[in-house]
């Protein structure tokens, strides 16, 4: 069921253009060489609501995403060693707290920046859902080994992304879609070649998302580094809400001198004992 809105909440919404996949088309994406990509997207105007205004209504099992306030002890998110040592345990603990999972693993740490002179990768514009079951199962085996992975994959498993600004966001904000408003018919197959910062990585499989007027989109205005969006992308229990579509977008009121957006995201897989 979609989130409930009052007139005051609707007044905080903005209208912005967002790129959506043409229905029935397949995306072939090369993150390290975007000019090679097959990118059959077209823009649509969408109303995007303030997630802070509905924060208390959010739930991973109802809306597919939550907004939490959580400080990090990381001093430099551009230091891979510090991220591995400090941030990944923080993310693992947060996801375990939110889901009650028996085991949580992480993969696909990505630092993004819209500044050309920064380390990290560009924001991902275009509505999408990172990965589906095939890639989740492949990563479970890669991280845990075949034997342990197969044991955990007999039970329920859930792909969750944890997204945090490195600095307050003033440009290229990040939007998520209430997963209860994303239909299976909105999904189109996508392949990511050389994804997650490795140009030699075999293809990863997920979904690009087509426009549907029933979708409900949210963002966090001037999102702070102590705020974290945690959102579900795949759930092996098909009866549960999943497919939290998301995308960067250009805010229509962004100042010309706004600093670049910097963010970090980590994919996690939560396992529940069979």
N, C-alpha and C positions, 0 to 999 in steps of 0.2 A: 504494500500500500504506500502511495506517495506521501511525502511529508505534508502536513497541514500548514496553511499560510493565513496570516491575518492581513488586512489592508496595509498596516504599517510595515510588515515585512515585504510585501510586494513593492512598496514605495522605494525600498532600498535597492531594487534590482536595476541592473543596467542592460542595455541592448548592445550586443557586439557581434561582429562577424566571426564565424568559426568554420574551419574546413571539415567537410564530411565526405566520405567515400561515395562515389556513384554506386547505387544499388546493383549488386551482381558482379561488380568488378573485383579484381584481385590486386592487392598492393604488393609490389616487390621493392623493398627498401634497403638501401645501402647507406647506413649512417655515416660512414667515413667518406663517401663519395656520392652525395645526394643527387648530383646531376645524372647519375646512372639509374636512378630509381624510376620505377613505374608507379606513378602517383596520381591515380584517377580520382582526384578530389575536386569538390567545388564548394564555394562558400555559401553559408546560410546565415541569416540574422537570427540570433537566439537571445532569449531573456535569461540572464544569469543572476541568481539570487545570492544574497549574503549568507554564507554558511554560519557565521557567528550568531545570526539572529535565530537560527533553528538548532543551535548546538545541543541543547538539552533533548531534542527529539531524535538526534542521530543515533544509529545503532548498526553495527556491522551486519546483523541478521535481518534488519528491516530496510535500511537505506544503502547498505553496502559500504558505507564510509563513516568515519567519526573524525572529529576535530578535538585534539587533546592539547593541553598545555603541559610541556615537559622540557625542562632545561637539559642541556647536554654538557658534559664535562670536557668535550672536545675543544681544544684551542685552535686547531688548524685542520679544517676539513679537506684541505688540499694535500695533507700528509697521509699517504696510504697506510703507513705503519700505525699512526695514531688512530685512524679510522678503524683499522682491524683490531687494535688492542682495546680501544675505549668505546667506539660508537657501536660496533656490531654487538657486543654484549648488551648495551643499552637497548638497542632495537629488539634483540631477541627477548629480553625481559619484558619489554612493553607489549610485544605481540602475544607472548605467553599470558601476560596479565589480562589482556583484552579478550582472548579467545578461550583460555582454560585448556589449551592444547597440552598434550603429553610430551611433545617434542617439537622444537622449532629449529629450522636450519635457514641459512641466508645464502644468497648468491646475487650477482648482478649489481654490485655497488656502482652507482653512476653519479659523478659530479658534473653539473651542467652550468654553463654560463652563456649569456647572450652577448658577451664581449668577445671580440675576435682575438684579443691579446691575452685572454685568460687560459689557464689550464682547464680541461674539462670539455664537455660536449655541448652542442647547441640545444636549446629547449626543443621539445618535440611538438610541433604544431600539426594539428590534424587529429580528429577524434579517433581513439583506438582503445583496445584492450590488449595489454602486452602479450600475454601468452595463454594458450589453452592446455588441455590435458597432455598432449604429446610432449610438449617442452617441459611441463612440470615433472612428468615421470622421468624424462631424460636427465633433468638436473638432480632429481632425488637419487638416481643411480650414480651420477657423477660425484655427488657430495658424500653419499653414504656407502657406496659400493653396492653391487647387485644384491647380495644376500640380505643385508640389513634393509635396503630400500624395499625389496619385495615384501618383507615382513610388515613394514609400516604402510605400504601402499594397499594392503588388504583392508585397511580401515579408511576412515574419512580423511581427506587431506585438502588443504585450502591454500591457494596462492594469494598472498597479501603484499601490497607495496606500502612502504613507509617513506613519506615525502616531507622534507624539511627545508625551509629557506636557510641559507648561510648568512644572509643579511636581509633586512626588511625589503619586501618586494615592492618596487615602484614601477616596474615595467615587465612585459611578458608574463602576466600572472597565470596561475595554474587553476584550471577548472575541472571539477569532477561532476559526474552525472549520477543522480539517485538511481542505484542499480535496479530498484523495483520498477523503474520506468524504461528500462532498456529491454527490448524484446529480442528473442533469438533471430527474428527476421531482420533486425538491424545490423547483424554481424556479417562481415565478409572476410574470407580467408586472407591472411597476409603472411608473407615470408620476410624475415629480416636477415640479410646476409652480412656477416661480419659485425654482428651486434655486440652490445655490452663492452665496447672498447677494444675488441679483438678483431681486426680485419680478416683474420684467417679462420674465425669461428664458423663451424657449419651452420646452416640455416636454423633459425628459431621460428616457431609457428604460433601465430596468434590471430587477432582479428582487427580489421579496420571497421569503422562504425558509420552507418548511413544515418542521415537526418530523419528524425521522427518527431512530429510536433508534440507527441505525448512525453517526450523526454524532459526532465527537470534538471537544470544545470545550476551549479553553485561554485562560488569562489570565496576567498577570504581577502577582503580589501586590505592592502598594505600588510600582508601576512608577515608576522614576526618570526625570528629564529627560535623562539621558545614555543611556537605553535607547530603542530605536526598533523598532517593528514594521513590517516591510515585507511586503506581501502582495499576491498576484496576484488580479485580479478577472475578467480576460478574456484569452484567448489565441487568436489567429486560427488557430493550429494546434490543431484540435479533438481531436487525439490526446493532447495534453498536459494535465496537471492544471491546473485553473483554479477559479473560483467559490469563493474563500475567503469564506464567509459570515462576518458579524461583527455585533456589537451591543454597546451599553452594557447593563449590568445592575445590579441592586441587590444588593450583597454582603450576605449575611445577617448578617454580623458587623460591619457598619459602625457606628462610634460615632455617637451622636446629635450630637456636636459636631464631626464630621469636616468639614474644609474642603471647599469645592466642587472638583470636578474641572475642570482647565483643560488643554486640549490643542490641538495644531495638526496638520492633515493636509493633504497635497498629493497630487493625482492626477498620475501620470506616464504617458506612452506611450513605450514602448521600441520602436524600429524596427530590424530586421535587414535588411541589404542583400539585395535579391532576387537 
